[in-house]
Amino acid sequence: MSWYTLLVLAVAAERVVELAVARRNAAWTLARSGVEYGRGHYPVMVVLHTGLLVCCLLEPWLAHRPFLPALGWPMLTLVLLAQALRWWCITTLGRYWNTRVIVVPGARLVDAGPYRLLRHPNYVAVVVEITALPLVHSAWLSALVFTVANAVLLTVRIRCENAALSGRAVAA
């Protein structure tokens, strides 16, 4: 369980780095007349992601979930691939990447990197990670609950992003 705790703490540390990058990028985009959309769902997203990390640690401990190598190793591989995809998205978008929905009027949509293949590749990484991280240590209940909750949240989030990027949204 100690190596799994380190993995979850490493993912949490990665989130802190993401938030620092997002804060810097938000200042840059807002200084260029960026407009934020969807402020209402952002706190829900923060609670969901924080809750996931907490439950990833609590469920295996409280419910005595074992590490099952046939499940754990493939799920760890998926977690690592999700991190790689996430950072590919972040580096491709550069200063336009953010955890919030901020659009700079007149800015061109990015169609490089993973955005050549998918409209929202970052959310592929999020979906994979939310499902796989708990399953590294057999926390199937956390995987199920947070995958369903994330699916609901992503319907709101992607609708908000699509509207903002197409110019149909009203600023938050």
Disulfide bonds with the S-S distance in Angstrom:
none
